Amino acid sequence: MNYIWSKKSLLDFIYKNIVKVVWNKNFILSDLFAWTGIVGRYFKQKWHKVIANDLQYYSYILNKNYIWNHKDLYFSWLLDEIPELLVWNVNNYKEIVCNYLNNLPWKKWFIYKNYSVGWTTGAEFERLYFSDENALRCDGIRQKIESWKKKKLINDNEYYFLLASLLEAIDKVANTASVYWAFLKKLKKSALKTLELKPANYYLNEQEHDVFNEDINSLIKNTSHEVVYLDPPYNHRQYSGNYHILETIAKYDNPKIRWITWMRDCSIQKSDYCKKSEVLKAFDDLVQNIDAKYIFLSYNDEWLMNLDEIKKIMSKRWDYWVLKQKYRRFKADKTEARNHKKDETIEYLHYVKIK
Ligand SMILES: C[S@@+](CC[C@H](N)C(=O)[O-])C[C@H]1O[C@@H](n2cnc3c(N)ncnc32)[C@H](O)[C@@H]1O
């Protein structure tokens, strides 16, 4: 998953500057607003231990796969059902299991019944989030993964890997303009492609990593860190609403969905970092309570907190600095789904060395 908010094109800037500032080069990186874990993954690739956290459950699944998983998967208990696993070696196992899931019978369940064209055609409000075939495939695959888990035919590492692969695959064929608040009126080209599970590969290494699914302000009161990286939301759009369908596929909990918005109840996942009236209080509470040696923050000047407010809050912990880099960001274009216009901006990396 890669949207305009992602730090993907800034990873080098973030990594180089954190390593330059932090005295002990072997530090643990805590990426506590992790989303897809793209920043943590970069540090994991460079052999750091990583701690990841996010409020959203689908983010937790992605991070359990990309960060927490760090050894090969064997799928040993699936040998009876997928005999090809006997023939090939470990490098092919992930692909074999994904291919097997791609060829399952389709199922008419939650995603098909709530978010596909076919089931809702003729209803008062049609919903074109997915083509019929992709919604049916998604339900078939999601149910199979859960039944394997229930029967203990896959372990937690395999479960998170398969779910992450499904989340990545379904997002590629979603008929939306970037986020899931609304669908497009006609199925776009990429939504007409067949949903295809591909292995959501992760870096192998020897470190044990930790992943949490908590509100950051609660988490930091019960945990210790070394180097904390913060990349909070920067506007009023809640991530819980932006990605509600991914949350439902991750949880697959048959939720009640609301009339017209077709969204699950996201109220308990509303973030104070998306509220102008709450963000300063939440950020101050966060920064003052973090037990760590360094805090780094990505936050630009056009967002909910201004640069002076950030400086004032972070300076309370001691030695505050800010680094800047010009950067050509891709901006959402309202008329074309997921085509983005370039826009020059300045990227800020604030940090404080803690006394
Ligand atoms: C800007 S995104 C992070 C982007 C990520 N660094 C990247 O480059 O892809 C912010 C993330 O913070 C999460 N979030 C918002 N409020 C939170 C809170 N109170 N506790 C934990 N996570 C939160 C959101 O769910 C979202 O995934």
Ligand as a Chemical Component Dictionary entry (heavy atoms), coordinates in Angstrom:
data_LIG
# 
_chem_comp.id                   LIG 
_chem_comp.type                 NON-POLYMER 
_chem_comp.pdbx_formal_charge   0 
_chem_comp.three_letter_code    LIG 
# 
loop_
_chem_comp_atom.comp_id 
_chem_comp_atom.atom_id 
_chem_comp_atom.alt_atom_id 
_chem_comp_atom.type_symbol 
_chem_comp_atom.charge 
_chem_comp_atom.model_Cartn_x 
_chem_comp_atom.model_Cartn_y 
_chem_comp_atom.model_Cartn_z 
_chem_comp_atom.pdbx_ordinal 
LIG C1  C1  C 0  0.606  9.443 8.798  1  
LIG S1  S1  S 1  0.206  7.772 9.189  2  
LIG C2  C2  C 0  1.779  7.020 9.326  3  
LIG C3  C3  C 0  2.395  6.848 7.981  4  
LIG C4  C4  C 0  3.616  5.965 7.938  5  
LIG N1  N1  N 0  4.703  6.490 8.720  6  
LIG C5  C5  C 0  4.065  5.818 6.489  7  
LIG O1  O1  O 0  5.016  6.481 6.078  8  
LIG O2  O2  O -1 3.439  5.048 5.764  9  
LIG C6  C6  C 0  -0.409 7.895 10.822 10 
LIG C7  C7  C 0  -0.843 6.594 11.468 11 
LIG O3  O3  O 0  -1.105 6.866 12.848 12 
LIG C8  C8  C 0  -2.166 6.045 13.295 13 
LIG N2  N2  N 0  -2.737 6.663 14.518 14 
LIG C9  C9  C 0  -3.514 7.755 14.608 15 
LIG N3  N3  N 0  -3.778 8.039 15.898 16 
LIG C10 C10 C 0  -3.144 7.111 16.640 17 
LIG C11 C11 C 0  -3.052 6.885 18.034 18 
LIG N4  N4  N 0  -3.667 7.684 18.914 19 
LIG N5  N5  N 0  -2.311 5.823 18.451 20 
LIG C12 C12 C 0  -1.703 5.009 17.561 21 
LIG N6  N6  N 0  -1.765 5.184 16.222 22 
LIG C13 C13 C 0  -2.480 6.225 15.764 23 
LIG C14 C14 C 0  -3.111 5.970 12.108 24 
LIG O4  O4  O 0  -3.949 4.828 12.177 25 
LIG C15 C15 C 0  -2.117 5.947 10.929 26 
LIG O5  O5  O 0  -1.882 4.623 10.530 27 
# 
loop_
_chem_comp_bond.comp_id 
_chem_comp_bond.atom_id_1 
_chem_comp_bond.atom_id_2 
_chem_comp_bond.value_order 
_chem_comp_bond.pdbx_ordinal 
LIG C1  S1  SING 1  
LIG S1  C2  SING 2  
LIG S1  C6  SING 3  
LIG C2  C3  SING 4  
LIG C3  C4  SING 5  
LIG C4  N1  SING 6  
LIG C4  C5  SING 7  
LIG C5  O1  DOUB 8  
LIG C5  O2  SING 9  
LIG C6  C7  SING 10 
LIG C7  O3  SING 11 
LIG C7  C15 SING 12 
LIG O3  C8  SING 13 
LIG C8  N2  SING 14 
LIG C8  C14 SING 15 
LIG N2  C9  SING 16 
LIG N2  C13 SING 17 
LIG C9  N3  DOUB 18 
LIG N3  C10 SING 19 
LIG C10 C11 SING 20 
LIG C10 C13 DOUB 21 
LIG C11 N4  SING 22 
LIG C11 N5  DOUB 23 
LIG N5  C12 SING 24 
LIG C12 N6  DOUB 25 
LIG N6  C13 SING 26 
LIG C14 O4  SING 27 
LIG C14 C15 SING 28 
LIG C15 O5  SING 29 
# 
